[in-house]
């Protein structure tokens, strides 16, 4: 019989936790797109349609900040320029007021807060949420500079079994709360994901926390630059067995001038 050393046992326990957390994240997202052609071009098409009506927004300008107002406070979020498809899609939805009055329908303390399901807008207390969204997905835009630090804005998605390309939901997103991380955990993630963190990235994870086991598995396309405390307020609310807050937490998102 094989004897397992202590380091091997630690690695097995860590990978098991990664699998459980990823399955939890994947369990509540939007439907898969009906076709790749729709998924790849939909946000551009909708932006063009809005331009024709005279409602113009410069989707390609740098350093765009959106303001996310909630019942528990306001956050400002910088959208990353190195995830152009996610940035464009998100801005287009914001411009259409798609997110206004939607709920943070899924909240898991020390992990993340999730919203963006259009079915949540008028949902009663017993409605199962997490499967709504537009009929397209977005190609993954992974980047080693965009990691799951506390405050990261990332796209939810369907599970690997039905979505091996890891394409993002058309509208559902989550914001990371996470917890502080040690070097040993980051070492295991590096081995599992086959990339290396910089010293600065390690420092941020150890000081501010996050969820590194999701790195390069879900697309991070922005970060909270003001209002991190609002994440903590939302993350500590009472929830039901499906992680839905017992009291509705609504949102409104606008582009900062």
Buried (B, 14 or more C-beta within 10 A) or exposed (E): EEEEEEEEEEBEEBBEEBEEBBEBBBBBBBBBBEEEEBBBEBBBEBBEEBEEEEEEBEBEEEEBBBBBBBBBBEBBBBBBEEBBBBBBBBBBBBBEEBBBEBBBBBBBBEBBBBBBBBBBBEBEEEEEBBBBBBBBBBBBBBEEEBBBBBBBBBBBBBBEEEBEEBBBBBBBBBBBBBEEBEEEBBBBBBEBBEEEBEEEBBEBBBEBBBBBBBBBBBBBBBBBEBBBEBBBBBBEBEBEEEBBBEEBBBBBBBBEE
